[in-house]
Amino acid sequence: MDKVRPAGGRVAVVGGGILGSSIALALLDAGCDVTVFDPDVLGCAASWGNAGHIAVEQVEPLASLATLAELPSRLWGRNGALALPPTEMRTWLPFGLSLVRAASPRRFAHGKAALSTLMGDALPAWQRLAQRLGQPDLIRAEGHFIVWESARTAERGMRAACSTDLPTAAYRPADEDELRALTALTGSRLAGAVRCLGTARISSHARLRQGLRTAIDAAGGSWCPRAVELARGGDGQVRVLGEAPFDTVVLAAGIFSRALAERLGHVVPMVPERGYHLHGAGAHWPEHLPPVVFEDRSMIVTRFADGVRASSFLELAPVERPADRSRWDALRRHVAELNLPFDRDHREWMGARPTLPDYLPAIGRSRRAPNLVYAFGHQHLGLTLGPVTAGLVRDLVRGTRPSLDLSPFDLARFERSGTS
């Protein structure tokens, strides 16, 4: 008897981070036969090294006039959260020029509307995924804090935050109990603090990664722990070299998607935004305290089930460039100057966020290869948008109409604009 053909056919998912794994599970649940190709066997990618913040409040693209106005202070300010290594000008200069073009008021408004629509189902999609994994406590929808040390920045920041109208979250001044809890972290009263309601955090990257892998295995998915090469045949179909043909190839390999997509003829002006973190045991950090953003230092500190993580920095440099140890030293200095209860023994991490110059992701079906679907370039929002993107990709693979208009995320926008 012939084997029954899966409802969505054979699908290769290239990339096993949060996006790739979420997509694979959604496709398996839709009846597809899925193989995941992922060489990151140790879980070192940006998916597993981020701050764990489900940032549904971030509906404004970083490609904006406000970002450009802050550029000097981010580059040369006391805390220097942005790094543009002079030796890597070939990486960041073309990207920066494209960002300036994308920051026009018209394109910013277009991007904000697109991100707001995509963000609308982000937290519910996460809660559905946590239920699917049998771990509803994986998501802690407690919001987060933003605090300021300077009276000048506190006044300006609190006024801006509390006057912001967001579709998915809301800010309010921290109350007295919250201020006491935050003050206890540092031993001195902060100049100001707000609490953002509507955001969430994951409780453990390790549990999330293992939960996704276990669910994919149980649903009949296959894992192939290697990098792949893609090629387009004479019929226009994309093939994974060394493998039998797949009905659909989903490209969700983060920063490594650029080289793979460009070999297929796409224009992908994506750069690695490298971030750094320190992760300690967290024995003295309040277990139930939501993430805290120290805005004057561009640092976020998050409590997880397995410790506390301090994350910061935006460094535009190639993935293969050695980590800049001064970034970790700066994080240690922030922690020490704030007198935070952070362990002396901690591990260091550096990883690359895949970022396109308009700070919108690329989600869609290829116009160059009919069996190629892509989902990458989610910059700082890969964790936030992973499950909701998975649902959209599932619809694309199955040939059903996605629930959202994906035209703002079409990769062809860079061909139309002449961006390179």
Residue pairs with C-beta under 8 A, 6 or more apart in sequence:
6 31
6 32
6 33
7 30
7 31
7 32
7 398
8 27
8 30
8 31
8 32
8 33
8 247
8 248
8 397
8 398
9 32
9 33
9 246
9 247
9 248
10 32
10 33
10 35
10 244
10 245
10 246
10 247
10 248
11 27
11 32
11 33
11 34
11 35
11 246
11 247
11 248
11 249
11 250
11 397
12 34
12 35
12 37
12 228
12 240
12 243
12 246
12 248
12 249
12 250
13 20
13 23
13 24
13 27
13 34
13 35
13 36
13 37
13 250
13 252
14 20
14 37
14 228
14 230
14 240
14 249
14 250
14 251
14 252
14 253
14 257
14 260
15 36
15 37
15 38
15 251
15 252
15 253
15 254
15 256
15 257
15 376
16 24
16 36
16 37
16 38
16 40
16 223
17 38
17 40
17 45
17 46
17 47
17 48
17 252
17 254
17 382
18 47
18 48
18 208
18 212
18 382
18 383
18 386
19 47
19 252
19 254
19 375
19 376
19 378
19 382
19 385
19 386
19 389
19 390
20 36
20 38
20 250
20 252
20 253
21 36
21 209
21 212
21 213
21 216
21 386
22 129
22 212
22 386
22 387
22 389
22 390
23 250
23 252
23 375
23 389
23 390
23 393
23 394
24 34
24 36
24 216
24 221
25 129
25 132
25 212
25 215
25 216
25 219
25 221
25 390
26 387
26 390
26 391
26 393
26 394
27 34
27 250
27 393
27 394
27 397
28 34
28 216
28 219
28 220
28 221
29 132
29 219
30 394
30 397
30 398
32 248
32 397
33 220
34 216
34 220
34 221
34 222
35 221
35 222
35 223
35 224
35 243
35 246
36 216
36 221
36 222
36 223
36 224
37 224
37 226
37 227
37 228
37 240
38 223
38 224
38 225
39 225
39 226
39 227
41 225
43 205
43 206
43 209
44 349
44 351
45 254
45 351
46 254
46 255
46 275
46 351
46 352
46 353
46 354
46 382
47 209
47 254
47 382
47 383
47 386
48 205
48 209
49 205
49 275
49 277
49 349
49 350
49 351
50 275
50 311
50 351
50 380
50 382
50 383
51 277
51 291
51 300
51 302
51 309
51 311
52 201
52 202
52 203
52 205
52 291
52 302
52 304
52 309
52 383
53 144
53 199
53 200
53 201
53 291
53 300
53 302
53 383
53 384
54 122
54 123
54 126
54 139
54 199
54 200
54 201
54 202
54 383
54 384
55 199
55 380
55 381
55 383
55 384
56 119
56 122
56 123
56 168
56 169
56 198
56 199
56 200
56 384
57 166
57 168
57 169
57 196
57 198
57 199
58 115
58 119
58 380
58 381
58 384
59 112
59 115
59 116
59 119
59 166
59 167
59 168
60 66
60 108
60 112
60 115
61 102
61 108
61 111
61 112
61 115
61 358
61 359
61 360
62 359
62 379
62 380
63 99
63 102
63 103
63 107
63 108
63 111
63 357
63 358
63 359
64 103
64 108
65 103
65 105
65 108
67 99
67 103
68 100
68 103
71 82
74 80
74 81
74 82
74 298
74 314
75 82
75 83
75 84
79 296
79 297
79 298
79 330
79 334
80 330
81 297
81 298
81 312
81 313
81 314
82 313
82 314
82 315
83 313
83 314
83 315
83 316
83 317
83 324
83 327
84 92
84 96
84 316
85 92
85 315
85 316
85 317
85 321
85 324
88 316
88 317
88 318
88 321
91 271
91 272
91 316
91 317
91 318
92 271
92 316
92 317
94 269
94 420
95 269
95 271
95 316
95 355
95 357
98 269
98 357
98 358
98 419
99 357
99 358
99 359
101 107
101 357
101 417
101 419
102 108
102 111
102 357
102 358
102 359
107 358
110 408
111 358
111 359
111 360
111 408
113 408
114 360
114 408
114 409
115 360
116 167
116 168
117 404
117 405
118 361
118 385
118 388
118 389
118 404
118 409
119 167
119 168
119 384
119 385
119 388
120 167
120 168
121 388
121 391
121 403
122 168
122 384
122 385
122 387
122 388
123 139
123 141
123 168
123 198
123 199
123 200
125 387
125 388
125 390
125 391
126 139
126 200
126 386
126 387
127 136
127 139
127 141
128 387
129 387
129 390
130 136
130 137
130 138
130 139
132 215
133 208
133 211
133 212
133 214
133 215
134 211
135 207
135 211
137 203
138 202
138 203
138 204
138 207
138 208
138 211
139 200
139 201
139 202
139 203
140 200
140 201
140 202
140 203
140 290
141 198
141 199
141 200
142 200
142 201
142 288
142 290
143 169
143 195
143 196
143 197
143 198
143 199
143 200
143 290
144 195
144 196
144 199
144 201
144 290
144 291
144 292
144 293
144 300
145 174
145 178
145 182
145 193
145 194
145 195
145 196
145 290
145 291
145 292
145 293
146 157
146 161
146 171
146 193
146 194
146 196
146 292
146 293
146 295
147 174
147 182
147 190
147 192
147 193
147 292
147 293
147 294
147 295
148 154
148 157
148 158
148 190
148 191
148 192
148 193
148 295
148 296
149 190
149 191
149 294
149 296
149 297
149 338
150 191
150 296
151 191
151 192
153 191
153 295
153 296
154 190
154 191
154 192
155 192
157 192
157 194
157 295
158 173
158 192
158 193
158 194
161 171
161 194
161 196
162 171
162 172
162 173
162 194
164 171
166 198
168 198
169 196
169 197
169 198
169 199
170 196
170 197
170 198
171 194
171 195
171 196
171 197
172 194
172 195
172 197
173 192
173 193
173 194
173 195
174 182
174 193
174 194
174 195
178 193
178 195
179 189
179 190
179 193
181 286
181 289
182 190
182 193
182 292
183 189
183 190
184 286
185 286
185 289
185 292
185 338
185 339
185 340
185 341
186 338
186 339
186 340
187 339
188 339
195 290
201 290
201 291
201 302
202 208
202 304
202 383
203 304
203 305
204 304
204 305
204 306
205 304
206 306
207 305
213 223
216 223
217 223
227 256
228 240
228 241
228 242
228 243
228 260
229 240
229 241
229 242
229 260
229 263
230 238
230 239
230 240
230 241
230 249
230 251
230 260
230 263
230 264
231 238
231 239
231 241
231 263
232 238
232 239
232 264
232 265
232 368
232 369
233 239
236 368
236 369
236 370
237 245
237 369
237 370
237 371
238 249
238 264
238 366
238 369
238 371
238 372
239 245
239 246
239 249
240 246
240 249
246 371
247 371
248 371
248 372
248 373
248 397
249 369
249 371
249 372
249 373
250 373
250 374
250 375
250 393
250 397
251 257
251 260
251 261
251 372
251 373
251 374
251 375
251 376
252 374
252 375
252 376
252 393
253 260
253 376
254 352
254 354
254 376
254 382
255 270
255 272
255 319
255 352
255 353
255 354
257 268
257 270
257 354
257 374
257 376
257 377
258 268
258 270
258 354
261 268
261 374
261 376
261 411
262 268
264 366
264 368
264 369
264 372
265 368
266 366
266 368
266 411
266 415
267 411
267 414
267 415
267 419
267 420
268 356
268 362
268 377
268 411
268 414
269 356
269 357
269 414
269 419
269 420
270 354
270 355
270 356
270 376
270 377
271 316
271 355
272 316
272 317
272 318
272 319
272 352
272 353
272 354
272 355
273 314
273 315
273 316
273 352
273 353
273 354
273 355
273 379
273 380
274 313
274 314
274 315
274 316
274 317
274 319
274 323
274 350
274 351
274 352
274 353
275 311
275 312
275 313
275 314
275 315
275 350
275 351
275 352
275 353
276 311
276 312
276 313
276 315
276 323
276 327
276 328
276 331
276 348
276 349
276 350
277 309
277 310
277 311
277 312
277 331
277 348
277 349
278 309
278 310
278 328
278 331
278 332
278 335
278 342
278 346
278 347
278 348
278 349
279 307
279 308
279 309
279 310
279 346
279 347
279 349
280 307
280 308
280 309
280 342
280 343
280 344
280 345
280 346
280 347
281 307
281 308
281 343
281 345
281 346
282 303
282 304
282 307
282 308
282 342
282 343
283 343
284 341
284 343
285 301
285 303
285 308
285 340
285 341
285 342
286 303
287 303
288 303
289 303
291 300
291 301
291 302
291 303
292 300
292 301
292 302
293 299
293 300
294 300
294 301
294 334
294 338
297 312
297 334
297 338
298 312
298 313
299 310
299 311
299 312
299 331
299 334
300 310
300 311
300 312
301 308
301 309
301 310
301 311
301 340
301 342
302 308
302 309
302 311
307 343
307 346
308 342
308 343
310 331
310 334
310 335
310 340
310 342
312 327
312 330
312 331
312 334
313 327
313 330
313 331
315 324
315 327
319 352
323 348
323 350
327 350
328 348
335 342
353 378
353 379
353 380
353 382
354 376
354 377
354 378
354 379
354 382
355 377
355 379
355 380
356 362
356 377
356 379
356 414
357 419
358 413
359 379
360 377
360 408
360 409
361 375
361 376
361 377
361 378
361 379
361 381
361 385
361 389
361 409
362 374
362 375
362 376
362 377
362 409
362 410
362 411
363 374
363 375
363 389
363 392
363 393
363 406
363 409
364 373
364 374
364 396
364 406
364 409
364 410
364 411
365 372
365 373
365 374
365 396
366 372
366 373
366 374
366 411
367 412
373 393
373 396
373 397
374 411
375 389
375 392
375 393
378 384
378 385
378 386
378 389
391 403
392 402
392 403
392 404
392 406
395 401
395 402
395 403
396 402
396 406
414 420
